[in-house]
Amino acid sequence: MRANEPPTKGTGWHYHVCDFQIVMMMKGWAKFMYEDKVTLVEEGDVVHQRPGMVHCLFNYSPDMEYLEIVSPADFGSKHAEAPTDFIPEPTPWK
């Protein structure tokens, strides 16, 4: 898989090593698991992802466009174990 191609089974559980992160949904929608809660993020929504929050993106609309603002700009992502027994089946990415 090339770097600019989306994953085929969602993002998997992970967290970001950063001080600040927000996601602004510009178009479409996405379903995230933020720790043990399913969250629908729709066009116009802004979500603050606190540092170290374990999450995964598992479903999205084909027209999804979002803007992520992260500090520092050179941040990392770390694999994480699922924080809950409920794990949604990811929708295949197209």
C-alpha positions in Angstrom: 0.0 0.0 0.0 1.4 3.4 -0.9 1.5 6.1 1.8 -1.3 8.2 0.3 -3.7 5.3 0.1 -6.2 4.9 3.0 -6.0 1.8 5.2 -8.4 -1.0 4.3 -9.9 -1.6 7.8 -10.1 1.8 9.5 -7.3 3.4 11.4 -7.0 0.8 14.2 -6.7 1.8 17.8 -4.1 4.5 18.4 -3.2 7.7 20.2 -1.2 10.7 19.2 1.9 12.0 21.0 1.0 15.7 21.0 0.0 18.6 23.2 -3.1 19.8 21.3 -5.3 18.3 18.6 -8.6 19.3 17.0 -10.5 17.7 14.1 -12.8 19.9 12.0 -15.1 18.0 9.7 -15.3 20.1 6.6 -17.5 17.7 4.5 -19.3 14.5 5.0 -19.1 12.5 8.3 -17.0 9.9 10.2 -17.6 7.6 13.1 -14.9 7.4 15.7 -14.5 5.3 18.8 -13.2 7.7 21.4 -12.1 5.3 24.2 -15.4 3.4 24.9 -17.8 5.8 23.1 -19.0 5.8 19.5 -19.0 9.4 18.2 -20.5 10.6 14.9 -18.6 13.7 13.7 -20.5 15.5 10.9 -19.9 18.5 8.6 -19.4 21.6 10.7 -18.4 19.7 13.9 -15.2 20.4 15.7 -13.8 17.8 18.1 -11.0 18.4 20.7 -9.0 15.1 21.0 -7.2 15.5 24.4 -3.6 14.3 24.5 -3.2 10.6 24.8 -6.9 9.8 24.0 -7.1 6.3 22.5 -9.4 6.3 19.5 -10.0 4.8 16.1 -11.9 5.9 13.0 -14.0 3.0 11.7 -16.6 4.4 9.3 -16.9 7.4 7.0 -18.8 8.9 4.1 -17.1 8.7 0.7 -17.0 12.5 0.5 -15.4 12.9 3.9 -13.0 15.9 4.2 -11.5 17.0 7.5 -8.9 19.4 8.8 -6.7 18.3 11.7 -4.8 20.9 13.7 -2.0 19.4 15.9 0.7 20.9 18.0 3.6 20.3 17.8 3.4 19.9 14.0 5.9 17.0 14.1 3.9 14.6 16.2 3.8 10.8 16.4 1.1 8.2 16.5 1.3 5.1 18.7 -0.6 1.8 18.4 -2.9 1.2 21.5 -4.9 -1.7 22.9 -8.7 -1.4 22.6 -10.0 0.3 25.8 -13.3 -1.5 25.6 -14.8 -4.9 24.7 -17.0 -3.4 22.1 -15.1 -3.0 18.9 -17.1 -1.9 15.9 -16.5 -3.7 12.6 -14.7 -1.2 10.3 -16.3 -0.4 7.0 -13.8 -1.1 4.2 -12.1 2.1 3.0 -12.6 2.8 -0.7 
